[in-house]
Amino acid sequence: MNQHTWQRAVIKIGSALIAPDGRTCSTEFLAPVAQFISQCQQVGKEIILVSSGSVAAGRQHIPVAHRPTIAEKQAMAAIGQMKMMANWQQLFCRPCAQVLLTADDLRNRTRYVNIKNTLNQLLKHGAIPIVNENDTVSVDELKVGDNDNLAAYTALVAQADTLIICSDIDGLYTADPRKHSGATRIERVDHISEAIMKLAGGAGSSVGTGGMVTKLQAARICTSSGITTCIVNGRRQAVFNTLLTNNPDGTLFSASGSPAQARKLWLQHTVTVRGALHIDSGAMDALVQHGASLLAKGVVGVTGDFQSGDAVEIYASGKLLGKGLTNYTSKDLLTIKGLSSGDFEAALGFSRGAEVVHRDDMALTGISLKKKSD
């Protein structure tokens, strides 16, 4: 059995647990979850819920014989969200708080900070934050896509130490246990390799959109950021007893990195990239070995059309090095790349500072930035 002590967790509950028949809310599998959350609060642990099920809960009120259109699914979500929240609230003595997000909320730095502050205040005052994607307004370019990854992003925003994904399966198996009787459960994963990713099959539920693939994606996001992740069977009440005693009965994905600063996590996992900068070996060495900011002198190429403040990827020798926020537009950088900062005024007629991307606005992929010697 895996030992894992935790203090603040995000717990994701899928559609198959909230609306088992695919058409309406049920408390069949939620009462043990609610009891678990109440027990956690009594011992000082903090829980944020990420709840699927709004579309499924509203489906019977927008009856269609065909595959629902986007507008019809959004209408289902609008009705179902109220039913889902009422379903949760009846299980708690404390107030439940609805938090609806889109991917755009997570990409915008100001909104990201506001979400974090709101969640902290809700937890401080004993409320139960219940997060869901804002399906009534989301379109493809604004959608997170599935609530497994939404739960991962919520864990990052909330600075949780643990993500608990409640599924209708006992964890990650060596093969699909529904099809292979010899499949065995993997109790612990210390590194989510490509071989581990290949163990994931397709969606296991006709209600939800997230199968084991999205659960592993969520686990990879969190573990790389210092957040332990557990996949457990939310249909088994005994599972919640094991979580309370810090011995999760499922698959535990151990954190492979230390928690990074919230700004770096936001840069790595949520912000939308608008272009790319290509840098020389000298600039790469300055960034990786010395924790320096990126200067125009080291920029050898610019792709994309972006504005000051947009996120750009940083490439060295054709390989992705990281991501950061640029102080200059793509047009500006095409003019000043390779130049020293003292030449900016003459080239542009202005200067926004020496740094193209400041080290505080940069996250390198799989690399911890060393602190620059000042």
ABEGO torsion letter per residue (X at the ends): XBBBBBABBBBBBBAAAABAAGABBBAAAAAAAAAAAAAAAAAGBBBBBBBBGAAAAAAAABBBABBBBAAAAAAAAAAAAAAAAAAAAAABABBBBBBBBBAAAAABAAAAAAAAAAAAAAAAAGBBBBBBBBAAABBAAABAGBAAAAAAAAAAAAGBABBBBBBABAEBBABBAAABAABBBBABBABBBAAAAAABBBBABAABABBAAAAAAAAAAAAAAGBBBBBBBAABAAAAAAAAAGBBBEBBBBBABBBBBAAAAAAAAABBBABBBBBBAAAAAAAAAAGBBBBAAABABBBEBBBBGBBBBBBBGGBBAEBBBBABBAAAAAAABGBBAAAAAAAAGBBAEABABBAAABBBBGBBBBBBBX
